[in-house]
Amino acid sequence: MIENVAAPLVSQDFGTWSRADIERIVAGAGWPIADEEEYSLRIETGGAGHARSMKRHYGQDGFNYGEHTDLQIEESCPADQLEARYAATLAAVISVLGPPALVGGPDAWTFWRNPRVRLERDLRRTTVTLRVEPAEPAESEEYSHAKWSEDWEPLHLWNAEPDVNSDAEKSLIGMMFHDAGPAQTWDQFERSLRDLFVSFAADIPTLAAYVPHVGWQITPVGEGRFVNGRFTPDSVELGSDDPDIETELSPGPDSGRRIAEIALITIRGWGLASPSELRYRCRAPQPARLSAKSGFRIPL
Protein backbone atom coordinates (compact mmCIF):
# COMPACT_ATOMS: atom_id res chain seq x y z
CA MET A 1 0.00 0.00 0.00
CA ILE A 2 2.77 2.49 0.79
CA GLU A 3 3.98 2.33 -2.80
CA ASN A 4 0.51 3.42 -3.94
CA VAL A 5 0.34 6.53 -1.76
CA ALA A 6 4.00 7.59 -2.01
CA ALA A 7 3.76 9.56 -5.26
CA PRO A 8 0.56 11.46 -4.34
CA LEU A 9 1.99 12.26 -0.91
CA VAL A 10 5.33 13.70 -2.03
CA SER A 11 3.65 15.70 -4.82
CA GLN A 12 1.52 17.68 -2.35
CA ASP A 13 2.00 21.34 -1.51
CA PHE A 14 2.17 21.38 2.28
CA GLY A 15 1.73 25.14 2.38
CA THR A 16 2.71 26.52 5.78
CA TRP A 17 2.38 23.12 7.48
CA SER A 18 -0.67 24.36 9.34
CA ARG A 19 -3.31 22.08 10.84
CA ALA A 20 -5.54 22.98 7.90
CA ASP A 21 -2.80 21.95 5.44
CA ILE A 22 -2.40 18.56 7.12
CA GLU A 23 -6.15 18.00 7.21
CA ARG A 24 -6.39 18.91 3.52
CA ILE A 25 -3.68 16.44 2.51
CA VAL A 26 -5.03 13.66 4.73
CA ALA A 27 -8.56 14.17 3.43
CA GLY A 28 -7.28 14.13 -0.15
CA ALA A 29 -5.82 10.68 0.49
CA GLY A 30 -9.14 9.51 1.91
CA TRP A 31 -7.70 9.07 5.40
CA PRO A 32 -9.53 10.11 8.57
CA ILE A 33 -7.71 11.39 11.64
CA ALA A 34 -7.99 8.55 14.13
CA ASP A 35 -7.09 10.41 17.31
CA GLU A 36 -5.11 13.36 18.58
CA GLU A 37 -2.40 13.25 21.21
CA GLU A 38 -0.51 16.11 22.77
CA TYR A 39 2.23 16.16 20.15
CA SER A 40 0.86 14.13 17.25
CA LEU A 41 -2.09 13.19 15.09
CA ARG A 42 -2.61 9.51 14.38
CA ILE A 43 -4.04 8.97 10.91
CA GLU A 44 -6.05 5.93 9.83
CA THR A 45 -4.93 4.73 6.40
CA GLY A 46 -7.40 1.86 6.05
CA GLY A 47 -4.54 -0.50 5.21
CA ALA A 48 -1.36 -1.96 6.59
CA GLY A 49 0.40 1.40 6.88
CA HIS A 50 0.55 3.53 10.00
CA ALA A 51 0.56 7.29 9.46
CA ARG A 52 1.04 10.21 11.81
CA SER A 53 1.89 13.88 11.80
CA MET A 54 3.94 15.38 14.61
CA LYS A 55 2.86 18.76 15.97
CA ARG A 56 5.26 21.52 16.88
CA HIS A 57 6.23 21.18 20.52
CA TYR A 58 8.19 23.14 23.10
CA GLY A 59 11.69 24.02 21.92
CA GLN A 60 10.83 24.03 18.22
CA ASP A 61 9.29 27.51 18.09
CA GLY A 62 12.56 29.15 17.09
CA PHE A 63 13.07 27.03 13.98
CA ASN A 64 10.14 28.54 12.04
CA TYR A 65 8.01 25.43 11.89
CA GLY A 66 4.34 25.72 11.16
CA GLU A 67 1.86 23.94 13.40
CA HIS A 68 3.15 20.54 12.22
CA THR A 69 6.70 19.30 11.70
CA ASP A 70 6.29 16.25 9.45
CA LEU A 71 3.98 13.68 7.90
CA GLN A 72 5.10 10.05 8.01
CA ILE A 73 3.74 6.72 6.87
CA GLU A 74 5.27 3.39 7.85
CA GLU A 75 4.29 -0.05 6.62
CA SER A 76 5.32 -3.50 7.82
CA CYS A 77 5.52 -6.51 5.54
CA PRO A 78 6.91 -10.05 5.57
CA ALA A 79 10.71 -10.13 5.39
CA ASP A 80 10.72 -11.80 1.97
CA GLN A 81 8.65 -8.90 0.56
CA LEU A 82 10.66 -6.06 2.08
CA GLU A 83 13.09 -5.35 -0.76
CA ALA A 84 10.34 -5.41 -3.39
CA ARG A 85 8.13 -3.11 -1.29
CA TYR A 86 10.99 -0.69 -0.78
CA ALA A 87 11.94 -0.75 -4.48
CA ALA A 88 8.35 -0.10 -5.57
CA THR A 89 8.01 2.81 -3.12
CA LEU A 90 11.33 4.26 -4.24
CA ALA A 91 10.24 4.07 -7.88
CA ALA A 92 7.02 5.88 -6.99
CA VAL A 93 8.87 8.74 -5.31
CA ILE A 94 11.34 8.98 -8.20
CA SER A 95 8.44 9.27 -10.64
CA VAL A 96 7.60 12.60 -8.98
CA LEU A 97 10.88 13.96 -7.59
CA GLY A 98 13.47 12.37 -9.87
CA PRO A 99 16.60 10.56 -8.61
CA PRO A 100 17.56 11.04 -4.95
CA ALA A 101 20.12 13.68 -4.05
CA LEU A 102 21.64 11.54 -1.30
CA VAL A 103 21.62 7.90 -0.29
CA GLY A 104 23.19 6.18 2.68
CA GLY A 105 22.95 3.93 5.67
CA PRO A 106 21.95 2.44 7.95
CA ASP A 107 18.51 1.46 6.63
CA ALA A 108 19.31 2.08 2.93
CA TRP A 109 17.82 5.55 3.03
CA THR A 110 17.26 7.85 0.08
CA PHE A 111 16.85 11.60 0.44
CA TRP A 112 15.48 14.55 -1.50
CA ARG A 113 15.93 18.09 -0.22
CA ASN A 114 13.29 20.11 -2.09
CA PRO A 115 10.83 18.94 -0.95
CA ARG A 116 12.57 17.28 2.00
CA VAL A 117 11.69 13.60 1.72
CA ARG A 118 13.35 10.57 3.29
CA LEU A 119 12.60 6.94 2.43
CA GLU A 120 14.15 4.03 4.32
CA ARG A 121 13.72 0.38 5.07
CA ASP A 122 14.45 -1.39 8.36
CA LEU A 123 15.60 -5.02 8.13
CA ARG A 124 15.05 -5.79 11.79
CA ARG A 125 11.47 -4.53 11.94
CA THR A 126 10.79 -5.28 8.24
CA THR A 127 9.28 -1.85 7.65
CA VAL A 128 9.37 0.78 4.92
CA THR A 129 9.05 4.39 6.10
CA LEU A 130 8.38 7.55 4.09
CA ARG A 131 8.66 10.94 5.80
CA VAL A 132 8.07 14.46 4.48
CA GLU A 133 9.31 17.53 6.39
CA PRO A 134 9.61 21.29 5.84
CA ALA A 135 13.24 21.66 4.77
CA GLU A 136 14.47 24.89 6.36
CA PRO A 137 13.05 24.34 9.86
CA ALA A 138 14.22 20.71 9.90
CA GLU A 139 17.74 21.75 8.90
CA SER A 140 17.81 24.52 11.50
CA GLU A 141 16.75 22.10 14.22
CA GLU A 142 19.32 19.52 13.13
CA TYR A 143 22.07 22.14 13.23
CA SER A 144 21.04 23.22 16.73
CA HIS A 145 21.06 19.66 18.05
CA ALA A 146 24.42 18.88 16.44
CA LYS A 147 25.99 22.03 17.90
CA TRP A 148 24.52 22.11 21.39
CA SER A 149 23.24 18.65 22.42
CA GLU A 150 25.93 16.58 24.10
CA ASP A 151 24.15 13.28 23.43
CA TRP A 152 23.25 14.06 19.79
CA GLU A 153 24.23 11.49 17.17
CA PRO A 154 23.64 11.70 13.42
CA LEU A 155 21.16 9.35 11.79
CA HIS A 156 23.73 8.37 9.17
CA LEU A 157 26.94 6.34 9.32
CA TRP A 158 27.70 7.05 5.68
CA ASN A 159 26.19 8.95 2.82
CA ALA A 160 26.81 9.30 -0.89
CA GLU A 161 25.85 11.75 -3.61
CA PRO A 162 25.06 9.35 -6.47
CA ASP A 163 26.06 11.80 -9.20
CA VAL A 164 28.03 14.94 -8.36
CA ASN A 165 27.16 16.40 -11.77
CA SER A 166 23.40 15.95 -11.51
CA ASP A 167 20.60 18.43 -10.91
CA ALA A 168 19.70 16.46 -7.77
CA GLU A 169 23.17 17.09 -6.36
CA LYS A 170 22.80 20.83 -6.99
CA SER A 171 19.82 20.85 -4.62
CA LEU A 172 22.26 20.16 -1.77
CA ILE A 173 24.13 23.45 -2.25
CA GLY A 174 24.21 25.26 1.07
CA MET A 175 23.16 22.24 3.10
CA MET A 176 25.31 21.48 6.16
CA PHE A 177 26.37 17.94 6.99
CA HIS A 178 26.75 17.09 10.67
CA ASP A 179 28.95 14.07 11.35
CA ALA A 180 29.82 12.28 14.57
CA GLY A 181 33.04 13.48 16.18
CA PRO A 182 36.27 11.47 16.28
CA ALA A 183 36.22 8.42 18.54
CA GLN A 184 37.72 9.20 21.93
CA THR A 185 37.95 5.57 23.05
CA TRP A 186 38.51 2.18 21.46
CA ASP A 187 34.97 1.19 22.44
CA GLN A 188 33.54 4.09 20.44
CA PHE A 189 35.67 3.27 17.41
CA GLU A 190 34.90 -0.45 17.50
CA ARG A 191 31.16 0.05 17.94
CA SER A 192 30.95 2.50 15.05
CA LEU A 193 33.03 0.29 12.76
CA ARG A 194 30.83 -2.74 13.46
CA ASP A 195 27.70 -0.72 12.73
CA LEU A 196 29.24 0.75 9.59
CA PHE A 197 30.27 -2.60 8.13
CA VAL A 198 26.87 -4.12 8.92
CA SER A 199 25.29 -1.20 7.08
CA PHE A 200 27.60 -1.46 4.06
CA ALA A 201 27.01 -5.21 3.81
CA ALA A 202 23.23 -4.87 4.10
CA ASP A 203 22.62 -1.59 2.26
CA ILE A 204 24.96 -1.63 -0.75
CA PRO A 205 22.96 -4.45 -2.43
CA THR A 206 19.79 -2.35 -2.05
CA LEU A 207 21.42 0.91 -3.20
CA ALA A 208 23.64 -0.54 -5.92
CA ALA A 209 22.01 1.60 -8.62
CA TYR A 210 23.46 4.65 -6.84
CA VAL A 211 26.58 3.24 -5.13
CA PRO A 212 27.78 0.17 -7.10
CA HIS A 213 30.43 -0.69 -4.52
CA VAL A 214 32.44 0.75 -1.64
CA GLY A 215 36.15 0.27 -1.06
CA TRP A 216 37.89 1.08 2.21
CA GLN A 217 41.29 0.91 3.95
CA ILE A 218 42.47 1.50 7.54
CA THR A 219 46.15 2.06 8.35
CA PRO A 220 48.21 3.12 11.37
CA VAL A 221 49.82 6.56 11.01
CA GLY A 222 53.14 6.41 9.20
CA GLU A 223 53.30 2.61 8.91
CA GLY A 224 52.87 0.14 6.07
CA ARG A 225 50.36 -2.17 7.73
CA PHE A 226 46.74 -2.11 6.62
CA VAL A 227 43.38 -3.78 6.47
CA ASN A 228 41.15 -3.09 3.51
CA GLY A 229 38.16 -4.44 1.67
CA ARG A 230 35.16 -3.97 -0.59
CA PHE A 231 31.41 -4.17 -0.21
CA THR A 232 29.59 -5.02 -3.43
CA PRO A 233 26.07 -6.26 -4.25
CA ASP A 234 27.51 -9.78 -4.53
CA SER A 235 30.24 -10.06 -1.91
CA VAL A 236 31.92 -8.72 1.21
CA GLU A 237 35.71 -8.83 0.93
CA LEU A 238 38.56 -8.31 3.39
CA GLY A 239 42.27 -7.95 2.64
CA SER A 240 45.41 -7.08 4.60
CA ASP A 241 49.17 -6.90 4.47
CA ASP A 242 48.79 -10.30 6.21
CA PRO A 243 47.39 -12.62 3.49
CA ASP A 244 46.28 -15.16 6.10
CA ILE A 245 43.22 -13.08 7.04
CA GLU A 246 41.91 -12.50 3.52
CA THR A 247 38.20 -13.31 3.51
CA GLU A 248 35.28 -13.24 1.07
CA LEU A 249 31.66 -13.70 2.16
CA SER A 250 28.18 -13.29 0.75
CA PRO A 251 26.52 -9.91 1.36
CA GLY A 252 24.30 -9.35 4.39
CA PRO A 253 24.45 -8.07 7.97
CA ASP A 254 26.10 -11.20 9.41
CA SER A 255 28.92 -10.91 6.89
CA GLY A 256 29.43 -7.28 7.82
CA ARG A 257 29.74 -8.24 11.49
CA ARG A 258 32.21 -11.01 10.67
CA ILE A 259 34.39 -8.77 8.53
CA ALA A 260 34.38 -6.09 11.24
CA GLU A 261 35.53 -8.56 13.90
CA ILE A 262 38.39 -9.87 11.76
CA ALA A 263 39.48 -6.32 10.97
CA LEU A 264 39.28 -5.28 14.64
CA ILE A 265 41.34 -8.25 15.80
CA THR A 266 44.03 -7.21 13.32
CA ILE A 267 43.88 -3.54 14.37
CA ARG A 268 44.12 -4.46 18.07
CA GLY A 269 47.27 -6.41 17.23
CA TRP A 270 48.96 -3.22 16.06
CA GLY A 271 49.29 -2.13 19.69
CA LEU A 272 48.27 1.49 19.18
CA ALA A 273 47.55 3.76 22.15
CA SER A 274 44.28 5.22 20.78
CA PRO A 275 42.11 5.27 17.63
CA SER A 276 43.50 8.75 16.87
CA GLU A 277 46.57 6.91 15.54
CA LEU A 278 44.48 5.39 12.75
CA ARG A 279 43.62 6.80 9.35
CA TYR A 280 41.07 5.64 6.78
CA ARG A 281 40.22 5.91 3.11
CA CYS A 282 36.83 5.17 1.64
CA ARG A 283 35.69 5.46 -1.94
CA ALA A 284 32.90 4.74 -4.41
CA PRO A 285 33.15 4.74 -8.20
CA GLN A 286 32.56 8.00 -10.03
CA PRO A 287 30.31 9.92 -10.47
CA ALA A 288 29.34 9.13 -6.86
CA ARG A 289 30.97 10.93 -3.92
CA LEU A 290 31.13 9.06 -0.63
CA SER A 291 31.54 10.18 2.99
CA ALA A 292 31.78 7.82 5.97
CA LYS A 293 33.16 10.04 8.74
CA SER A 294 30.40 9.07 11.16
CA GLY A 295 31.06 5.36 10.62
CA PHE A 296 34.85 5.24 10.86
CA ARG A 297 35.15 8.08 13.40
CA ILE A 298 38.89 8.35 12.70
CA PRO A 299 40.70 10.92 10.52
CA LEU A 300 40.99 10.66 6.77
VENTALIN-V138715 format. One record per residue. N is the residue number from 1. RES is the residue in one small letter. OMEGA is omega in whole degrees, 0 to 359 (NA if undefined). Layout:
<<N:RES:OMEGA> <N:RES:OMEGA>>
//
This chain:
<<1:m:184> <2:i:179> <3:e:180> <4:n:182> <5:v:186> <6:a:183> <7:a:177> <8:p:183> <9:l:185> <10:v:178> <11:s:183> <12:q:169> <13:d:184> <14:f:175> <15:g:180> <16:t:184> <17:w:176> <18:s:175> <19:r:180> <20:a:178> <21:d:180> <22:i:179> <23:e:178> <24:r:182> <25:i:179> <26:v:180> <27:a:179> <28:g:177> <29:a:182> <30:g:182> <31:w:172> <32:p:172> <33:i:186> <34:a:177> <35:d:183> <36:e:175> <37:e:186> <38:e:185> <39:y:182> <40:s:169> <41:l:173> <42:r:188> <43:i:180> <44:e:183> <45:t:182> <46:g:180> <47:g:183> <48:a:184> <49:g:176> <50:h:182> <51:a:176> <52:r:175> <53:s:179> <54:m:176> <55:k:177> <56:r:179> <57:h:185> <58:y:180> <59:g:181> <60:q:185> <61:d:185> <62:g:183> <63:f:177> <64:n:170> <65:y:166> <66:g:179> <67:e:181> <68:h:186> <69:t:176> <70:d:169> <71:l:187> <72:q:170> <73:i:181> <74:e:180> <75:e:174> <76:s:177> <77:c:175> <78:p:184> <79:a:183> <80:d:177> <81:q:190> <82:l:183> <83:e:179> <84:a:179> <85:r:178> <86:y:182> <87:a:180> <88:a:179> <89:t:177> <90:l:179> <91:a:179> <92:a:179> <93:v:180> <94:i:180> <95:s:179> <96:v:190> <97:l:185> <98:g:183> <99:p:179> <100:p:177> <101:a:180> <102:l:168> <103:v:179> <104:g:182> <105:g:9> <106:p:175> <107:d:174> <108:a:184> <109:w:172> <110:t:192> <111:f:172> <112:w:185> <113:r:183> <114:n:359> <115:p:183> <116:r:184> <117:v:177> <118:r:177> <119:l:180> <120:e:174> <121:r:183> <122:d:182> <123:l:184> <124:r:181> <125:r:184> <126:t:180> <127:t:169> <128:v:184> <129:t:177> <130:l:182> <131:r:175> <132:v:180> <133:e:168> <134:p:193> <135:a:188> <136:e:177> <137:p:180> <138:a:179> <139:e:178> <140:s:180> <141:e:179> <142:e:178> <143:y:180> <144:s:180> <145:h:181> <146:a:184> <147:k:192> <148:w:184> <149:s:183> <150:e:183> <151:d:180> <152:w:172> <153:e:179> <154:p:177> <155:l:185> <156:h:167> <157:l:177> <158:w:174> <159:n:180> <160:a:168> <161:e:186> <162:p:182> <163:d:185> <164:v:180> <165:n:188> <166:s:173> <167:d:179> <168:a:180> <169:e:181> <170:k:179> <171:s:182> <172:l:181> <173:i:181> <174:g:180> <175:m:179> <176:m:177> <177:f:185> <178:h:183> <179:d:173> <180:a:180> <181:g:179> <182:p:178> <183:a:178> <184:q:182> <185:t:176> <186:w:179> <187:d:179> <188:q:180> <189:f:184> <190:e:178> <191:r:181> <192:s:180> <193:l:176> <194:r:181> <195:d:180> <196:l:183> <197:f:173> <198:v:179> <199:s:179> <200:f:184> <201:a:181> <202:a:191> <203:d:180> <204:i:177> <205:p:180> <206:t:185> <207:l:187> <208:a:178> <209:a:183> <210:y:177> <211:v:186> <212:p:174> <213:h:178> <214:v:173> <215:g:183> <216:w:175> <217:q:174> <218:i:180> <219:t:168> <220:p:183> <221:v:172> <222:g:180> <223:e:184> <224:g:180> <225:r:181> <226:f:161> <227:v:179> <228:n:180> <229:g:179> <230:r:171> <231:f:180> <232:t:176> <233:p:186> <234:d:186> <235:s:171> <236:v:189> <237:e:177> <238:l:175> <239:g:182> <240:s:169> <241:d:172> <242:d:185> <243:p:182> <244:d:183> <245:i:179> <246:e:188> <247:t:172> <248:e:183> <249:l:173> <250:s:180> <251:p:178> <252:g:185> <253:p:181> <254:d:178> <255:s:176> <256:g:178> <257:r:182> <258:r:179> <259:i:179> <260:a:182> <261:e:178> <262:i:179> <263:a:182> <264:l:176> <265:i:179> <266:t:181> <267:i:177> <268:r:181> <269:g:178> <270:w:174> <271:g:181> <272:l:183> <273:a:182> <274:s:178> <275:p:177> <276:s:178> <277:e:178> <278:l:173> <279:r:179> <280:y:168> <281:r:179> <282:c:187> <283:r:171> <284:a:182> <285:p:176> <286:q:11> <287:p:179> <288:a:173> <289:r:190> <290:l:171> <291:s:179> <292:a:181> <293:k:183> <294:s:179> <295:g:180> <296:f:179> <297:r:172> <298:i:184> <299:p:172> <300:l:NA>>
//
